[in-house]
Amino acid sequence: MTIPPHARLSINHCNLPAAVLGSLNYHLHPAPLYIDGVLDLHHLFFSALGSIADATERALHFRHYMKLSFLLNHPDEAGFQEKSRHSRRIRADYLRALRGWFFDANGREAAVLKSWVESRFGLLPRNHHGPLGDFSGDNYQHYLAARAEGLYNTNALESQLDLLYTFCQHELRRQYPKQSHLTLYRGVNRIQDHEILASPRPRHYIVVMNNLNSFTADRDRADEFGDYILETRLPLTKLVCTSDTLPGVLQGEEEYLAIGGVYAVVLKTL
């Protein structure tokens, strides 16, 4: 059971096509997922991480490397002009995108992140201020405008997100060497808000998730965000960022940002 054609692209920028990585089979039996060229371009950085035993120190090393690679502390060297009418975009980096997502999953930064998932993994966004099934509808046009505004005049923001995802995957392999999945939770109000492909037994569903989603490992925290809880065994390879791999960046503890596709979920009552 794969992701429907209307929810995916025929091309992407990773090692697996969207029809595969968005499928139920991949959700149950994941394989490594790599964005094209990132490991080759930054191989010296990832080699250096091998000698750092402490996860917090590796995260600090990553943030320092991001500043150097993308001139985040020296925007003038990246071509920004202080008196330009676009100078406010200087701070539009990967950290701002993440914090913007957790402040408003329908905001401008969220549109940028969903657009990045669409480009790199070929999974189309399913919701942004409402359903996006109609590509000629107002919702989709507003999404396109928000992502264009969010990406305009930024400093290789999508490439920053490529490196963020690759670093997260590197960390997860070190922190969970014998695991392929984590049990995570998401608060929802209605299961019918998702595209349901099947329901093999009561309260068990096969659904198409949005192309980017927030989860938590804390079931009690999921209670705060809906009348029901979706429980899933999420592949580690679908995690873009976690509170463990990048401490101090996400809203709180046990936060996970994951790409979508077809999920097997269980609907739990509070």
C-alpha positions as CSV (number, residue, x, y, z in Angstrom):
1,M,0.0,0.0,0.0
2,T,1.8,3.1,-1.2
3,I,1.1,6.8,-1.0
4,P,-1.5,7.8,-3.6
5,P,-0.2,9.6,-6.8
6,H,-2.0,12.8,-5.9
7,A,0.1,13.0,-2.7
8,R,3.6,12.6,-4.2
9,L,5.9,13.8,-7.0
10,S,7.5,11.5,-9.6
11,I,11.0,12.9,-8.8
12,N,12.9,13.9,-5.6
13,H,16.4,14.5,-4.4
14,C,17.1,11.4,-2.2
15,N,18.0,7.8,-2.8
16,L,14.4,6.4,-2.7
17,P,11.4,7.4,-4.8
18,A,8.4,8.9,-3.1
19,A,6.3,5.9,-4.0
20,V,8.7,3.7,-1.9
21,L,9.6,6.0,1.1
22,G,5.9,7.1,1.3
23,S,4.6,3.5,1.4
24,L,3.2,1.4,4.3
25,N,5.9,-1.2,3.6
26,Y,8.6,1.5,4.2
27,H,6.8,2.6,7.4
28,L,7.0,-0.9,8.7
29,H,10.4,-1.9,7.3
30,P,12.5,1.3,6.7
31,A,15.8,1.5,4.9
32,P,18.5,4.3,5.1
33,L,17.4,7.5,3.6
34,Y,20.0,10.0,2.1
35,I,19.5,13.4,0.6
36,D,21.6,13.6,-2.6
37,G,25.1,14.9,-2.2
38,V,25.0,16.0,1.4
39,L,27.4,13.3,2.9
40,D,29.8,13.7,0.0
41,L,29.9,17.5,0.4
42,H,30.3,17.4,4.2
43,H,32.3,14.2,4.6
44,L,35.0,15.8,6.7
45,F,32.5,17.2,9.2
46,F,30.9,13.8,9.7
47,S,34.2,12.1,9.9
48,A,35.2,14.5,12.7
49,L,32.0,13.7,14.6
50,G,33.2,10.1,15.0
51,S,35.8,11.1,17.6
52,I,33.3,13.1,19.8
53,A,31.8,10.8,22.4
54,D,29.4,13.2,24.0
55,A,26.1,13.9,22.2
56,T,25.7,17.5,23.6
57,E,29.2,18.3,22.4
58,R,28.4,16.9,18.9
59,A,25.3,19.1,18.7
60,L,27.4,22.2,19.6
61,H,30.0,21.2,17.0
62,F,27.1,20.9,14.5
63,R,25.8,24.4,15.3
64,H,29.3,25.8,15.0
65,Y,29.8,24.1,11.7
66,M,26.5,25.5,10.4
67,K,27.6,29.0,11.3
68,L,30.9,28.6,9.4
69,S,29.5,26.8,6.4
70,F,26.7,29.2,5.7
71,L,28.3,32.4,7.1
72,L,25.4,32.8,9.6
73,N,27.4,35.2,11.7
74,H,28.7,37.1,8.7
75,P,25.8,37.8,6.4
76,D,27.7,40.6,4.6
77,E,30.1,37.9,3.3
78,A,27.1,36.0,2.0
79,G,26.0,39.0,0.0
80,F,23.5,40.7,2.3
81,Q,23.4,44.4,2.4
82,E,22.6,46.0,5.7
83,K,20.5,48.8,4.2
84,S,18.6,46.6,1.8
85,R,14.9,46.5,2.2
86,H,15.3,42.7,2.5
87,S,17.8,43.0,5.4
88,R,15.3,41.6,7.9
89,R,15.7,38.2,6.1
90,I,19.3,37.9,7.4
91,R,18.1,35.9,10.4
92,A,16.0,33.4,8.3
93,D,18.1,30.3,9.1
94,Y,17.4,26.7,10.0
95,L,16.9,27.5,13.7
96,R,14.3,30.2,12.9
97,A,12.5,27.8,10.6
98,L,12.3,25.2,13.3
99,R,11.1,27.6,15.9
100,G,8.6,29.1,13.5
101,W,7.2,25.6,12.9
102,F,6.6,24.9,16.6
103,F,5.1,28.4,17.0
104,D,2.7,28.0,14.1
105,A,2.5,24.9,11.9
106,N,0.6,26.9,9.3
107,G,2.9,29.9,9.3
108,R,5.5,31.1,6.8
109,E,8.4,29.0,8.2
110,A,6.2,25.9,8.2
111,A,5.5,26.5,4.5
112,V,9.2,26.6,3.9
113,L,9.7,23.3,5.8
114,K,6.9,21.6,3.9
115,S,8.3,22.9,0.7
116,W,11.7,21.4,1.6
117,V,10.1,18.0,2.3
118,E,8.3,18.2,-1.1
119,S,11.5,19.0,-2.9
120,R,13.9,16.5,-1.2
121,F,11.5,13.6,-0.6
122,G,8.8,14.1,-3.1
123,L,5.9,14.1,-0.6
124,L,3.4,16.8,-1.2
125,P,1.9,18.8,1.6
126,R,-1.7,17.7,2.4
127,N,-2.7,20.6,4.7
128,H,-1.6,24.2,5.3
129,H,-4.4,26.4,6.7
130,G,-6.7,23.8,5.3
131,P,-6.7,20.9,2.8
132,L,-4.4,21.3,-0.2
133,G,-5.9,18.7,-2.5
134,D,-7.1,21.3,-5.0
135,F,-4.0,22.8,-6.7
136,S,-6.0,25.7,-8.1
137,G,-7.7,26.5,-4.8
138,D,-7.1,29.4,-2.5
139,N,-5.5,27.2,0.2
140,Y,-2.8,26.0,-2.2
141,Q,-2.2,29.4,-3.6
142,H,-1.7,30.8,-0.1
143,Y,0.7,28.0,0.6
144,L,2.7,28.8,-2.5
145,A,2.9,32.5,-1.6
146,A,4.0,31.7,2.0
147,R,6.8,29.4,0.9
148,A,8.0,31.9,-1.7
149,E,8.1,34.7,0.9
150,G,9.8,32.4,3.4
151,L,12.5,31.3,0.9
152,Y,13.1,34.6,-0.8
153,N,16.5,36.2,-0.1
154,T,17.6,33.6,2.4
155,N,21.1,32.1,2.6
156,A,20.8,28.6,1.1
157,L,18.0,27.8,3.6
158,E,17.1,24.5,2.0
159,S,20.7,23.4,2.0
160,Q,20.8,24.2,5.7
161,L,17.8,21.9,6.2
162,D,19.6,19.2,4.2
163,L,22.5,19.2,6.6
164,L,20.2,19.4,9.6
165,Y,18.3,16.2,8.5
166,T,21.6,14.4,7.8
167,F,23.1,15.3,11.1
168,C,19.9,14.2,12.9
169,Q,20.1,10.8,11.1
170,H,23.8,10.5,12.1
171,E,22.9,11.1,15.7
172,L,19.9,8.7,15.7
173,R,22.1,5.9,14.4
174,R,24.5,6.5,17.3
175,Q,21.9,6.9,20.0
176,Y,19.7,4.0,18.8
177,P,22.1,1.5,17.2
178,K,19.8,-1.4,17.5
179,Q,16.4,0.3,16.8
180,S,14.5,1.1,13.7
181,H,11.5,2.7,15.2
182,L,10.3,4.8,18.1
183,T,6.8,4.8,19.6
184,L,5.5,8.3,19.3
185,Y,2.2,10.1,19.9
186,R,0.2,13.0,18.3
187,G,-2.9,14.7,19.5
188,V,-5.8,15.0,17.0
189,N,-9.4,16.0,17.1
190,R,-10.8,13.7,14.4
191,I,-9.3,10.8,12.6
192,Q,-11.4,11.8,9.6
193,D,-9.2,14.9,9.2
194,H,-6.7,12.5,7.7
195,E,-7.0,10.6,4.4
196,I,-7.9,7.1,5.5
197,L,-6.7,4.3,3.2
198,A,-7.9,1.3,5.3
199,S,-9.0,0.3,8.8
200,P,-7.9,-3.3,9.3
201,R,-9.6,-3.5,12.7
202,P,-11.3,-1.1,15.2
203,R,-9.2,1.9,16.0
204,H,-6.4,0.8,13.8
205,Y,-6.0,2.9,10.6
206,I,-3.7,3.2,7.6
207,V,-3.6,7.0,6.9
208,V,-1.8,9.5,4.7
209,M,-0.2,12.0,6.9
210,N,0.8,15.5,6.0
211,N,4.3,15.7,4.6
212,L,5.6,17.1,7.8
213,N,4.3,16.4,11.3
214,S,5.0,17.0,15.0
215,F,5.1,14.1,17.5
216,T,6.0,13.6,21.1
217,A,7.3,10.6,23.1
218,D,5.3,11.9,26.1
219,R,1.8,10.6,25.9
220,D,0.5,13.0,28.5
221,R,1.8,15.9,26.4
222,A,0.0,14.7,23.3
223,D,-3.3,15.0,25.4
224,E,-2.9,18.8,25.2
225,F,-3.3,18.9,21.4
226,G,-6.5,17.0,20.7
227,D,-9.4,14.9,21.9
228,Y,-7.7,11.7,20.8
229,I,-4.2,10.4,20.5
230,L,-2.6,8.8,17.4
231,E,0.0,6.2,18.4
232,T,2.5,5.0,15.9
233,R,5.8,3.2,15.6
234,L,7.7,5.8,13.6
235,P,10.8,4.9,11.5
236,L,13.9,6.7,12.8
237,T,14.8,7.5,9.2
238,K,11.7,9.8,8.9
239,L,12.8,12.1,11.8
240,V,14.1,15.5,10.6
241,C,14.9,16.8,14.1
242,T,14.5,15.8,17.7
243,S,15.0,17.4,21.1
244,D,17.7,14.8,21.8
245,T,19.7,15.4,18.7
246,L,19.5,19.2,18.9
247,P,19.1,20.2,22.6
248,G,17.5,23.5,23.4
249,V,16.1,24.2,19.9
250,L,12.6,22.6,20.0
251,Q,9.8,23.7,22.3
252,G,10.5,21.3,25.0
253,E,11.6,17.7,25.8
254,E,10.4,14.7,23.8
255,E,9.6,16.7,20.7
256,Y,10.0,15.1,17.2
257,L,9.6,16.5,13.7
258,A,8.9,13.8,11.1
259,I,8.2,13.6,7.4
260,G,4.9,12.0,6.3
261,G,3.7,9.4,3.9
262,V,1.5,6.4,4.7
263,Y,1.4,5.6,8.5
264,A,-0.1,2.7,10.5
265,V,-1.7,4.4,13.6
266,V,-3.8,3.4,16.5
267,L,-6.4,5.8,17.8
268,K,-6.4,6.1,21.6
269,T,-8.8,7.8,23.9
270,L,-7.6,10.3,26.5
